[in-house]
């Protein structure tokens, strides 16, 4: 049993179809129901994984680590200043 022929290739604006040799104007404004316009496949959005942790989670953890480091640095400077007085 053979597969059915693919639907005709329709121009992105939906006004022409390819007959194998040339672009032919469509009858009316909308393409026939079996002739869907060809579109580039859309890639599904994916999160970037680093091991088992997503990229966003890594950035969040780095931000938290940086914030804690700044707080500890400020606390150390303040205690150093207080001990000299």
C-alpha positions in Angstrom: 0.0 0.0 0.0 1.5 3.4 -0.9 1.4 6.5 1.2 -1.0 9.4 0.1 0.8 12.2 -1.8 1.9 15.1 0.4 -0.2 18.3 0.4 0.8 20.9 -2.1 3.4 23.4 -1.1 1.8 26.8 -0.5 3.6 30.1 -0.4 4.0 31.8 3.0 1.4 34.4 2.0 -1.1 31.7 1.0 -1.6 33.2 -2.5 0.3 30.7 -4.6 1.0 26.9 -4.7 3.9 25.1 -6.3 2.8 22.7 -9.1 6.2 21.1 -9.5 7.4 23.6 -12.1 6.1 27.0 -11.2 4.1 29.0 -8.6 0.4 29.1 -9.5 -2.0 31.6 -8.1 -4.6 30.2 -5.7 -8.3 30.3 -6.6 -9.6 32.8 -4.0 -7.8 34.1 -0.9 -7.6 31.0 1.3 -5.7 27.9 0.4 -7.6 24.6 0.1 -8.0 22.7 3.4 -5.4 20.1 2.5 -2.8 22.7 1.5 -1.4 24.1 4.7 1.3 26.7 4.2 4.8 25.5 4.9 6.4 27.0 8.0 9.7 26.5 9.7 9.4 24.0 12.5 9.2 25.7 15.9 11.6 24.4 18.5 10.1 23.8 21.9 11.6 26.0 24.5 14.0 24.1 26.6 15.8 24.9 29.8 19.5 24.5 29.7 20.6 21.8 32.1 23.9 21.6 33.9 24.0 18.1 35.3 20.6 17.8 37.0 20.2 21.5 37.8 18.8 24.0 35.3 20.6 27.1 34.2 18.2 29.4 36.0 18.7 27.5 39.3 22.5 27.8 38.9 22.2 31.6 38.4 19.9 31.8 41.5 22.4 29.9 43.6 25.3 32.1 42.4 23.3 35.2 43.3 22.5 33.9 46.7 26.2 33.0 47.3 27.3 36.5 46.2 24.8 38.2 48.5 25.9 36.1 51.5 29.6 36.9 50.6 28.8 40.6 50.5 27.0 40.5 53.9 29.9 38.6 55.5 32.4 41.0 54.0 30.5 44.0 55.4 30.1 42.3 58.8 33.9 41.6 58.9 34.7 45.2 57.9 32.3 46.6 60.6 33.7 44.3 63.3 37.3 45.3 62.3 36.4 49.0 62.6 34.7 48.4 65.9 37.6 46.5 67.4 40.0 49.4 66.6 38.0 52.0 68.6 
